[in-house]
């Protein structure tokens, strides 16, 4: 049997553990344990988000390592977690909304596309992309106000002067920031950058859904490898690939890291504009308040078009690690929350 034939038969010969659908989950366990697990992931990656935000609103390009040491030296280690309480409070409901929308959309769209006659692989790709898009858009309703408040707290530093035109208003905590933003800008102030966030959703989630399909290529490559070993006289007699759950999650994690990294590169200018729009005070954008056009002009005037990529390193690392952690944690959570553990065999 040649490699081409093996590739043609790969779908029949690769036995991936069955996916766990929404109806198979213990919902209470899914949301409760999920809140704990995802809070841990968020806590681990939060300092990287702080570094990214500080660099995006800086007056000039500052190396990531210098930014980190400067924050710790002038403001203390706790400054790397400034705004984390607010961030965590928003993460729990946003993640719950995200996971519910993700699973419901994936299940319904997947079933609908199969009924329409799409091949299983194509149906899975469409379901993944649609689920990621709808889940991200739903989560933004909760996440944008939390993002505005937490980022205001992130850039509120001690003796550092690299933050350009950050809000002059001082906040004692998230609740105080929430009240002052509403008092100054009204409810609309909490949704600064909401449009840009929605605009990036199709880019990020569509790309993630597309690149996650790269795992099929990985499985095909592994299948060809095992067939070649078998043809070369391997006595193990391997004629089918039966990965366990850990192997499946590892492949998913690698593909998610690729997706997250590419997504960070493509959406970086939009994220920089959104961050400055949410964080910078009215003084930078005039008396009428911030606009996207004025924010872009001020950003380019201060550092050229390359300023749009300030903080790319931390954001690339954050999105790659976050995508990997979220995918693997999510799959682990589904297996942990399954009503019937026999389906994991």
C-alpha positions as CSV (number, residue, x, y, z in Angstrom):
1,X,0.0,0.0,0.0
2,X,1.5,3.4,-1.0
3,X,1.3,6.6,0.9
4,X,-1.4,8.1,-1.3
5,X,-3.6,5.1,-0.6
6,X,-2.9,5.4,3.0
7,X,-3.9,9.1,2.9
8,X,-7.1,8.2,1.1
9,X,-8.0,5.8,3.8
10,X,-6.9,7.9,6.7
11,X,-10.4,9.0,7.7
12,X,-11.4,5.4,8.0
13,X,-8.2,4.3,9.8
14,X,-8.0,7.1,12.4
15,X,-10.1,6.4,15.4
16,X,-10.4,9.6,17.3
17,X,-12.4,9.5,20.6
18,X,-15.9,10.6,20.2
19,X,-16.6,14.3,20.8
20,X,-18.7,15.1,23.8
21,X,-21.9,17.0,22.9
22,X,-23.8,19.6,24.9
23,X,-26.5,17.1,25.9
24,X,-23.9,14.7,27.3
25,X,-22.7,17.2,29.9
26,X,-23.5,17.7,33.6
27,X,-24.3,21.4,33.2
28,X,-23.8,22.3,36.9
29,X,-20.4,20.6,37.0
30,X,-19.5,22.0,33.6
31,X,-20.0,25.6,34.7
32,X,-18.7,25.4,38.3
33,X,-15.5,23.5,37.5
34,X,-15.1,25.5,34.3
35,X,-15.2,28.8,36.3
36,X,-12.4,27.4,38.6
37,X,-10.2,26.1,35.7
38,X,-10.5,29.1,33.5
39,X,-9.9,31.5,36.4
40,X,-6.6,29.7,37.0
41,X,-5.7,30.1,33.3
42,X,-6.6,33.8,33.4
43,X,-4.5,34.3,36.5
44,X,-1.5,32.7,34.9
45,X,-1.6,34.8,31.8
46,X,-2.8,38.1,33.3
47,X,0.7,39.7,33.7
48,X,1.3,39.3,30.0
49,X,-1.9,41.1,29.3
50,X,-0.8,44.0,31.5
51,X,2.5,44.2,29.7
52,X,0.7,44.3,26.3
53,X,-1.6,47.0,27.4
54,X,1.2,49.2,28.9
55,X,3.2,48.9,25.6
56,X,0.2,49.8,23.5
57,X,-0.4,53.1,25.2
58,X,3.2,54.0,25.7
59,X,4.6,57.3,24.3
60,X,7.4,55.3,22.6
61,X,8.4,51.7,21.9
62,X,9.7,50.2,25.2
63,X,11.1,46.6,25.2
64,X,8.9,44.1,26.9
65,X,11.5,43.0,29.5
66,X,12.3,46.7,30.4
67,X,8.6,47.3,30.8
68,X,8.2,44.3,33.1
69,X,11.2,45.2,35.3
70,X,10.1,48.9,35.3
71,X,6.7,48.0,36.6
72,X,8.0,45.7,39.3
73,X,10.8,48.2,40.4
74,X,8.6,51.3,40.5
75,X,5.2,49.8,41.5
76,X,5.9,46.4,42.9
77,X,5.0,42.9,41.8
78,X,1.3,43.5,42.6
79,X,1.1,46.0,39.8
80,X,1.2,43.1,37.3
81,X,-2.2,42.1,38.7
82,X,-3.7,45.5,38.9
83,X,-7.4,45.2,37.8
84,X,-7.3,41.4,38.1
85,X,-10.3,41.4,40.5
86,X,-12.4,43.2,38.0
87,X,-11.1,41.1,35.2
88,X,-12.0,37.9,37.1
89,X,-15.4,39.1,38.0
90,X,-16.2,39.6,34.3
91,X,-14.4,36.4,33.2
92,X,-16.8,34.1,35.0
93,X,-20.1,35.3,33.4
94,X,-18.4,36.0,30.1
95,X,-16.8,32.5,30.0
96,X,-20.1,30.9,31.0
97,X,-21.9,32.8,28.2
98,X,-19.2,31.9,25.8
99,X,-19.1,28.2,26.6
100,X,-22.9,27.9,26.5
101,X,-23.1,29.7,23.1
102,X,-20.2,27.8,21.8
103,X,-21.6,24.3,22.5
104,X,-25.2,25.2,21.6
105,X,-24.2,26.7,18.2
106,X,-21.7,23.9,17.5
107,X,-24.3,21.2,18.2
108,X,-27.1,22.9,16.2
109,X,-25.0,24.0,13.2
110,X,-23.2,20.7,13.0
111,X,-26.4,18.8,12.9
112,X,-28.0,21.2,10.4
113,X,-25.0,21.0,8.0
114,X,-24.9,17.2,8.1
115,X,-28.6,17.1,7.3
116,X,-27.9,19.4,4.3
117,X,-25.5,16.8,2.9
118,X,-22.1,18.3,3.8
119,X,-19.3,15.8,4.5
120,X,-18.5,15.3,8.1
121,X,-15.2,17.1,8.0
122,X,-16.7,20.2,6.2
123,X,-19.7,20.2,8.6
124,X,-17.3,20.2,11.5
125,X,-15.3,23.1,10.1
126,X,-18.5,25.2,9.5
127,X,-19.8,24.3,13.0
128,X,-16.5,25.3,14.7
129,X,-16.3,28.6,12.8
130,X,-19.9,29.5,13.5
131,X,-19.7,28.5,17.1
132,X,-16.6,30.5,17.8
133,X,-18.1,33.6,16.1
134,X,-21.4,33.5,17.9
135,X,-19.8,32.7,21.3
136,X,-17.3,35.6,20.9
137,X,-20.0,38.1,20.0
138,X,-22.2,37.0,22.9
139,X,-19.3,37.2,25.4
140,X,-18.4,40.8,24.2
141,X,-21.7,42.1,25.7
142,X,-20.2,41.3,29.1
143,X,-16.6,41.5,28.3
144,X,-16.3,45.0,26.8
145,X,-17.3,47.0,29.9
146,X,-15.0,44.7,32.0
147,X,-12.2,45.3,29.5
148,X,-12.6,49.1,29.7
149,X,-12.5,49.1,33.5
150,X,-9.7,46.6,34.0
151,X,-7.5,48.3,31.4
152,X,-8.0,51.7,33.0
153,X,-6.7,50.1,36.2
154,X,-3.8,48.4,34.4
155,X,-2.3,51.6,33.1
156,X,-2.8,53.5,36.4
157,X,0.7,53.3,37.6
158,X,3.1,54.9,40.1
159,X,6.2,56.9,39.0
160,X,6.2,55.7,35.4
161,X,5.9,58.3,32.7
162,X,5.6,56.0,29.6
163,X,1.8,56.0,29.6
164,X,0.7,58.7,27.1
165,X,-2.4,60.7,28.0
166,X,-3.9,58.0,30.2
167,X,-7.0,59.0,32.0
168,X,-6.1,61.5,34.7
169,X,-8.9,60.2,36.9
170,X,-7.6,58.0,39.7
171,X,-9.5,54.9,40.6
172,X,-9.3,53.1,43.9
173,X,-10.8,49.8,42.6
174,X,-13.0,48.4,39.8
175,X,-16.3,49.6,41.3
176,X,-14.9,53.1,41.7
177,X,-13.7,53.1,38.1
178,X,-17.1,51.8,36.9
179,X,-18.9,54.7,38.7
180,X,-16.5,57.4,37.5
181,X,-16.6,56.2,33.9
182,X,-20.4,56.2,33.9
183,X,-20.5,59.6,35.6
184,X,-18.0,61.1,33.1
185,X,-18.9,59.4,29.8
186,X,-22.3,57.8,30.5
187,X,-23.0,54.1,29.8
188,X,-21.5,54.5,26.3
189,X,-18.1,55.0,28.0
190,X,-18.2,51.4,29.1
191,X,-18.6,50.2,25.5
192,X,-15.7,52.1,24.0
193,X,-14.2,49.8,21.4
194,X,-17.2,47.5,21.2
195,X,-17.5,47.9,17.5
196,X,-13.8,47.1,16.9
197,X,-14.2,44.1,19.2
198,X,-17.1,42.8,17.2
199,X,-15.1,43.5,14.0
200,X,-12.2,41.3,15.1
201,X,-14.5,38.5,16.1
202,X,-15.0,37.1,12.6
203,X,-11.3,37.4,11.9
204,X,-10.1,35.8,15.1
205,X,-12.8,33.1,15.4
206,X,-13.0,32.4,11.7
207,X,-9.3,31.9,11.6
208,X,-9.3,29.8,14.7
209,X,-12.1,27.6,13.3
210,X,-10.1,27.3,10.0
211,X,-6.7,26.5,11.5
212,X,-8.2,24.1,14.0
213,X,-9.0,22.0,11.0
214,X,-5.2,21.7,10.5
215,X,-5.4,18.9,13.1
216,X,-6.9,16.8,10.3
217,X,-3.7,17.3,8.4
218,X,-1.7,16.4,11.5
219,X,-3.7,13.2,11.8
220,X,-3.2,12.4,8.1
221,X,0.5,12.9,8.5
222,X,0.6,10.6,11.5
223,X,-1.4,8.0,9.6
224,X,1.0,8.1,6.7
225,X,3.9,7.8,9.1
226,X,2.5,4.7,10.7
227,X,1.7,3.1,7.4
228,X,5.2,3.7,6.1
229,X,6.6,2.0,9.2
230,X,4.3,-0.9,8.6
231,X,5.4,-1.2,5.0
232,X,9.1,-1.1,6.0
233,X,8.6,-4.3,8.0
234,X,7.5,-3.0,11.4
235,X,6.3,-6.1,13.2
236,X,3.8,-4.2,15.3
237,X,1.2,-4.7,12.6
238,X,-0.1,-1.1,13.1
239,X,-2.8,-0.6,10.5
240,X,-5.0,1.9,12.4
241,X,-4.2,5.0,14.5
242,X,-6.1,5.0,17.8
243,X,-5.0,8.1,19.7
244,X,-6.1,8.5,23.3
245,X,-7.7,11.6,24.8
246,X,-4.3,13.1,25.8
247,X,-2.9,12.8,22.3
248,X,-6.1,14.4,20.9
249,X,-5.8,17.3,23.3
250,X,-2.1,17.7,22.4
251,X,-2.8,18.0,18.7
252,X,-5.7,20.4,19.4
253,X,-3.4,22.5,21.6
254,X,-0.7,22.8,18.9
255,X,-3.2,23.8,16.3
256,X,-4.8,26.3,18.7
257,X,-1.4,27.8,19.4
258,X,-0.8,28.3,15.6
259,X,-4.3,29.8,15.2
260,X,-3.8,32.2,18.2
261,X,-0.4,33.4,17.0
262,X,-1.6,34.1,13.4
263,X,-4.7,35.8,14.8
264,X,-2.6,38.0,17.0
265,X,-0.5,39.1,14.1
266,X,-3.5,39.9,11.9
267,X,-5.6,41.7,14.5
268,X,-2.8,43.6,16.3
269,X,-3.5,47.0,14.7
270,X,-7.2,46.8,15.6
271,X,-6.4,45.7,19.1
272,X,-4.0,48.6,19.6
273,X,-6.6,51.1,18.4
274,X,-9.2,49.6,20.6
275,X,-7.0,49.6,23.7
276,X,-6.0,53.3,23.2
277,X,-9.7,54.2,22.5
278,X,-10.7,52.5,25.8
279,X,-7.9,53.8,28.0
280,X,-6.7,57.2,26.8
281,X,-8.4,60.3,28.1
282,X,-10.5,62.8,26.2
283,X,-7.4,65.1,26.1
284,X,-5.8,63.1,23.3
285,X,-8.9,63.1,21.1
286,X,-10.4,66.6,21.7
287,X,-13.3,68.0,23.7
288,X,-15.9,65.9,21.9
289,X,-14.5,62.7,23.2
290,X,-12.5,59.9,21.5
291,X,-13.1,58.8,17.9
292,X,-11.5,56.0,16.0
293,X,-10.1,58.4,13.3
294,X,-8.5,60.7,15.8
295,X,-7.1,57.8,17.8
296,X,-5.4,56.4,14.6
297,X,-4.0,59.8,13.6
298,X,-2.5,60.4,17.0
299,X,-1.1,56.9,17.2
300,X,0.6,57.2,13.7
301,X,1.8,60.8,14.4
302,X,3.5,59.6,17.6
303,X,5.3,56.6,16.2
304,X,4.4,55.9,12.6
305,X,2.5,52.8,11.4
306,X,4.8,50.5,13.3
307,X,3.2,51.9,16.5
308,X,0.2,49.8,15.7
309,X,2.3,46.8,16.5
310,X,3.5,47.9,19.9
311,X,3.0,45.1,22.4
312,X,3.0,42.5,19.6
313,X,5.3,40.2,21.5
314,X,3.2,39.9,24.7
315,X,0.0,39.7,22.7
316,X,1.3,37.0,20.4
317,X,2.5,35.0,23.5
318,X,-0.7,35.7,25.3
319,X,-3.0,34.6,22.5
320,X,-1.0,31.6,21.6
321,X,-0.7,30.4,25.2
322,X,-4.3,31.3,25.9
323,X,-5.7,29.5,22.8
324,X,-3.7,26.4,23.8
325,X,-4.7,26.6,27.4
326,X,-8.4,27.3,26.6
327,X,-8.7,24.5,24.1
328,X,-7.0,21.8,26.2
329,X,-8.7,23.0,29.4
330,X,-12.1,23.1,27.6
331,X,-11.6,19.5,26.3
332,X,-10.5,18.3,29.7
333,X,-13.5,20.0,31.3
334,X,-15.9,18.4,28.9
335,X,-14.5,14.9,29.7
336,X,-14.6,15.7,33.4
337,X,-18.2,16.9,33.2
338,X,-19.5,14.1,31.0
339,X,-22.5,12.3,32.5
340,X,-21.4,8.9,31.2
341,X,-17.7,8.3,31.4
342,X,-17.9,5.3,29.2
343,X,-18.0,7.5,26.2
344,X,-14.4,8.5,27.0
345,X,-13.1,5.0,26.2
